[in-house]
Amino acid sequence: MTAQQLILRQRGELLSALCCGGSSEGLESVLDLLMAWGVLAWEDYQSTRLPGSLALCARTRELLDLVYIKGDVACRMFLAAFKQVLPDAQKAGINFGNSCIVDLEVQNELPCRAIQTLQADRPSLVRKLRGSIEGALEVLLDTGSFTPLDCDGVQLPVYTPSQQARCLLDQVRSKGEHAAEVLLQFVEEREQPPSPSIEDDRTIPKECLWYQKKLQSSLSAQSHFFISTNSGTISLSLDDIYIDGHLELAQASSESQPQRGAIGLEDLVGLVGTLNQEADTVLISGEPGTGKSTLLQRLHLLWARGTALHDFLLLFAFSCRTLSSEQRELSLKELLFVHCCWPDGDQDQLFQFILDNPHLILITFDGLDELKQCFSDSGQRHCCPTQRAPIPTLIFNLLQGSLMKGVVTSRPDVVRPALRRYLRKEVFLKGFSPNAIKCFVRKHHSDPHVANRVLESLQNNTALLGLCHIPVFCWIVSKCYKELLGCGASEGGPQTITDVYLMMLQHFFQDRDCLRKPTGTEWLREHQETALHLGQLALDGIRGSCYTFTSTELLKCGVTENDICMGFLVNRRHPSSFCNIVHYEFLHITMQCFFAALHIVLNNNLDRSAIPKIFQPKDRQPTPGLHRACLGHCLTQEEEVLKEAAMAAQSPNTQITATFVSGLLSHRHRSLLLLSCPGPTLDKKSKQAVRCLSKGMHKHFKSIPQPVEREKKSMHAMPDFVWLIKCIYEMQERSIAKDTMATLEVEHLKLTYCHIGPVECTALAYVLQHLRNPVGLQLDYNSVGDVGVEQLLPCLHVCHSLYLRSNNISDEGIRKLIERGIQCKSFQKIALFNNRLTDACTQHLAHLLKMKQNFLALRLGNNNITAAGAEQLAEGLRLNRSLRFLGLWGNSIGDKGTEAIANALKNSQTLVWLSLVDNGVGSTGACAIATLIKNSTLEELWLTKNCITRAGVEFIVQALESNTSVKAVWLRGNELSAEEIEELTQKEPRLIF
Ligand SMILES: Nc1ncnc2c1ncn2[C@@H]1O[C@H](COP(=O)(O)OP(=O)(O)OP(=O)(O)O)[C@@H](O)[C@H]1O
């Protein structure tokens, strides 16, 4: 089949592979390559971009048409580019034929002009520039090649670093040859001089190259897992399961530029997102099970294969969990060689090379939260690489950058300001996107029929779909697909995390019982002993922050060979032990928490205080890093009990355990547990848990300060608040949610930066829907996403305002939100600043404005709305009689969009605030705004950072002559000279420049 036919036949698949996930990065990278290879001319490229409003799918279709028309060679090149750019999961199932090898003869002749070089080297220039946009702009400004306005255009906060780099290249091209030369020279100068670099093998001792090979093969081996099943042991490679998770820079690189950009693995140790040039540590933080360890393993594997982290000669990988069990003091040399990889040759020579070339060494620490001590920089300063120190001291000094570069992963709870000071950058791992879930399921099930059925059941159960954003839950759901598909539609399928883990428990137990499957709910009773043994081990571990166990510890808890064979424990050979000591771990820490919870619920002889202890809120904890021993001397006996409880709560894993306890004590699982535990005992435990939850919530409510005069009563949720809400959700008892919410009296509920994803949204909606009076729900700067929005719908009727700034929401999420919002009487305000909205959502927003004549505020700043979207929005604005605030800051509606909006609003008798900041508005737009000013109720008008000239401002001045309501018109950053500003301010003091 020819390449042309392949493209035609697979148009749908190619389209969905390039568009799935909503990110244009795949398409843009394909375009970069096609331009570089000379398949597309500049004009062709432009046709896939113009008009700027084209949605991703439309642009992709445009490209497919273009290459098809260009003939078979172009199609071959397209397929080659596609194959090169997209990750495996996205190109699965696509037939590339054997025609997709790049035909180098088609490439451009060697470029002789700078502009041609920009095109020919586009893919590598994008890579090089994305971490140094600011530097490049500075040089272009200094040489007069760029104006400040050009710079602003490139640095639009909605752009990811790669998009900024492409925009920069396009802008430079439009400026001509000189600008292109300046940029190329800048790039050349930025490239690191090759001082003892990996490229120059001759300067690297043989010893190191051998050691590198050894490290590489050890890390490659670690990417293979051996799983025992009934039919024997199967080997699974990381390649077989890995799907890219969503990585996001935690903070903006500069205050004025709130980067929302998702980044790729390659940017983890690159320049992108650098906050502190002096620091050498990169932190990857993420909630439990979001895939931090897996991501590190992937990074290690790519390094071992030579496909990533090219700048590092040696990579040392450590697990804090394993290091925690090391009691001895070690030197850096011992840490590297004993705990990671033993050198076969001359150790001293190798170590000296490491010390002399720290820039070629990368150290990774997985699971900082699993160290028994919190990070501290106040302890012993340790700079001598051969001197011994306790393991935490050694790690903390490495993280402070006194020795070499490092990457560290951690759950966010334990990342404290002391550590942040030493971070080069912080990156959040946010789990799977909706598309990644699909890819994961498809990769997991080679039978497409099964994969489709699993995906279908997820679509029909959005609570479960929400859970699947956390990879570990996605893995369980995929693994237990038979149990999942076995749930009839009427039963609804798993809804809570506890449901998912119970499903897994049943799956593992029944997998072993293949010859004699217990029926109905008997499976747990059949395996009660195993559950109790493993539960005891798990609980002891959680209490002592211990996640690896020796055979002796297993024995102490009564764990038998048979229990081990159930598959919940995996064994790991301790790297430091030459004496072959085997350590056991639960498959995942959340599984350890689940078993600990199972033990608390099933064990009839447990201490009465077991449940209150695990529900102890975090603020009762001792200062982080404090040891049992230090507290012991100075406390009374009563305080000792409190201390015990506080210690138990110290680990975030205790909270996860408490969440599972709540779930297991839910009425829904009563019939299952009754076979193993007497009813009265279960009732007692359940009452205890409910009491703890209700006490915890009331403590929160009591802490709400009285509002100052004329301010709303507002509650800023503490992290424990979200956890308590999740526990209530796990219990699935509406009466508890109702009773709790009956006493909450606030007008505003603030949950910004609380790591709220779809799972938390499900729980929030479950509880908040019982609020007595509507509130403003502020969820800014979380990871709600489209699935989270859908989960929030049940509580929309009790939200008068919904704030969802920076939440990775797309048009689809907005469509669903509005569909429901229209039916909610109290719903009056929405803030959607910095999401992924395009013109495809404006028709829905217009519909909302038409339908809701009590709607007050619509804030859409920093999205991708263009003139076409503004025109659609205007349809709604024209028919609305209530809107007071309209924010469109940082979109690109231009003059045309401004005319449409101004026209639609010119008879508004309610609008008091309008922002069109940074929208490419020129004097034509200003003229339209002047007509709006004439007879409107507007009080504040924001037109900062546009391209309005004096002529445009004159229209506004004239309009203001007959208007008394307007108090201020902000015009900073437009195209006016200092003299013009002076003169216009004299004329109209309400203009602010
Ligand atoms: N990117 C991924 N691709 C495929 N599967 C993944 C991915 N990330 C995680 N998983 C699955 O989820 C499980 C848990 O992931 P992992 O242990 O990496 O999470 P974590 O964030 O390190 O959790 P914790 O904070 O509890 O240690 C893995 O064993 C794997 O099955």
The ligand as an ORCA input file, in Angstrom:
! r2SCAN-3c Opt
* xyz 0 1
  N       3.327      6.172     34.084
  C       2.803      4.988     34.397
  N       2.501      4.105     33.445
  C       1.945      2.915     33.774
  N       1.649      2.544     35.037
  C       1.935      3.389     36.018
  C       2.524      4.652     35.758
  N       2.688      5.285     36.916
  C       2.233      4.460     37.878
  N       1.781      3.315     37.343
  C       1.167      2.190     38.083
  O       0.824      2.647     39.386
  C       1.576      1.958     40.391
  C       2.006      2.933     41.467
  O       2.875      3.903     40.950
  P       4.109      4.486     41.761
  O       4.567      3.529     42.786
  O       5.088      4.952     40.749
  O       3.429      5.712     42.477
  P       4.072      6.745     43.508
  O       3.605      8.095     43.088
  O       5.528      6.535     43.598
  O       3.326      6.328     44.849
  P       3.739      6.599     46.386
  O       3.769      8.059     46.635
  O       2.633      5.959     47.149
  O       5.057      5.922     46.591
  C       2.748      1.354     39.651
  O       3.160      0.168     40.276
  C       2.166      1.076     38.273
  O       1.443     -0.131     38.271
*
